[in-house]
């Protein structure tokens, strides 16, 4: 491993800078509070991204059900077409989500085995 060597002058300057920084109490306090507390869970962005498609599918399902009820009740052609469109979108989304999960599980079993 290549290490950068500091000259005597550079080491002296670095030591002076570190000494000045160590004397700054407010900086030391801010640096201490930046540390993670081991007991606190930190939400991961990956976990949120993994749940978003499922939440979208639930929202589409609720919208599909609401449009179905309205379309049956009013028999309006616009609502029937809206229901049909959202129903197809819901089915395609569910299929893509299922394929993605199956692909992920297959990749996990390949790496585990």
C-alpha positions as CSV (number, residue, x, y, z in Angstrom):
1,X,0.0,0.0,0.0
2,X,1.4,3.4,-0.9
3,X,1.5,5.9,2.0
4,X,1.9,9.6,1.6
5,X,4.9,10.7,3.7
6,X,4.7,14.1,5.2
7,X,7.8,16.3,5.6
8,X,8.7,17.5,9.1
9,X,7.3,21.0,8.3
10,X,4.0,19.5,7.1
11,X,3.8,17.3,10.3
12,X,4.4,20.3,12.4
13,X,1.7,22.4,10.6
14,X,-0.8,19.5,10.9
15,X,-0.1,19.1,14.6
16,X,-0.7,22.9,15.1
17,X,-4.0,22.6,13.2
18,X,-5.1,19.6,15.3
19,X,-4.2,21.4,18.5
20,X,-6.3,24.4,17.5
21,X,-9.2,22.2,16.6
22,X,-9.0,20.3,19.9
23,X,-9.3,23.6,21.8
24,X,-12.6,24.5,20.1
25,X,-15.2,23.2,22.5
26,X,-18.2,24.0,20.3
27,X,-16.7,22.1,17.4
28,X,-16.0,19.1,19.7
29,X,-19.6,19.2,21.0
30,X,-21.0,19.3,17.4
31,X,-18.7,16.4,16.3
32,X,-19.8,14.4,19.4
33,X,-23.5,14.9,18.6
34,X,-23.0,13.8,14.9
35,X,-22.2,10.3,16.0
36,X,-24.9,7.6,15.7
37,X,-26.4,6.2,18.7
38,X,-26.2,2.4,18.4
39,X,-29.6,1.8,19.9
40,X,-31.6,3.9,17.4
41,X,-32.8,2.3,14.2
42,X,-32.0,4.2,11.0
43,X,-34.7,3.8,8.3
44,X,-33.1,2.6,5.1
45,X,-33.9,4.0,1.8
46,X,-33.9,0.6,0.3
47,X,-36.7,-0.6,2.6
48,X,-38.8,2.4,1.6
49,X,-38.2,1.8,-2.1
50,X,-39.1,-1.9,-1.7
51,X,-42.5,-1.0,-0.2
52,X,-43.5,1.8,-2.6
53,X,-44.6,-0.5,-5.5
54,X,-46.8,-2.5,-3.0
55,X,-48.4,0.7,-1.7
56,X,-49.0,1.9,-5.3
57,X,-50.7,-1.4,-6.1
58,X,-52.9,-1.0,-3.0
59,X,-53.8,2.5,-4.1
60,X,-54.7,1.3,-7.6
61,X,-56.8,-1.5,-6.1
62,X,-58.7,1.0,-3.9
63,X,-59.3,3.2,-6.9
64,X,-60.4,0.3,-9.1
65,X,-62.9,-0.8,-6.4
66,X,-64.3,2.8,-6.0
67,X,-64.7,3.1,-9.8
68,X,-66.4,-0.3,-10.0
69,X,-68.9,0.7,-7.4
70,X,-69.6,4.1,-9.1
71,X,-69.7,2.6,-12.6
72,X,-72.3,-0.1,-11.5
73,X,-74.3,2.4,-9.6
74,X,-74.5,5.2,-12.2
75,X,-74.1,3.1,-15.4
76,X,-72.2,6.1,-16.9
77,X,-70.1,5.2,-19.9
78,X,-67.2,7.4,-18.7
79,X,-67.0,5.7,-15.4
80,X,-67.2,2.3,-17.0
81,X,-64.2,3.2,-19.3
82,X,-62.3,4.7,-16.3
83,X,-62.9,1.5,-14.3
84,X,-61.7,-0.6,-17.3
85,X,-58.6,1.5,-17.7
86,X,-57.6,1.5,-14.1
87,X,-58.4,-2.3,-13.8
88,X,-56.0,-3.1,-16.7
89,X,-53.4,-0.8,-15.1
90,X,-53.8,-2.6,-11.8
91,X,-53.4,-6.0,-13.4
92,X,-50.3,-5.0,-15.3
93,X,-48.8,-3.4,-12.2
94,X,-49.5,-6.6,-10.1
95,X,-48.0,-8.8,-12.8
96,X,-44.8,-6.6,-13.0
97,X,-44.5,-6.6,-9.2
98,X,-44.9,-10.4,-9.0
99,X,-42.3,-10.9,-11.8
100,X,-39.8,-8.5,-10.0
101,X,-40.3,-10.4,-6.7
102,X,-39.8,-13.7,-8.3
103,X,-36.7,-12.5,-10.1
104,X,-35.3,-11.2,-6.8
105,X,-36.0,-14.4,-4.9
106,X,-34.4,-16.4,-7.7
107,X,-31.3,-14.2,-7.5
108,X,-31.2,-14.6,-3.7
109,X,-31.4,-18.4,-3.9
110,X,-28.6,-18.4,-6.4
111,X,-26.3,-16.4,-4.2
112,X,-27.2,-18.3,-1.0
113,X,-26.8,-21.8,-2.5
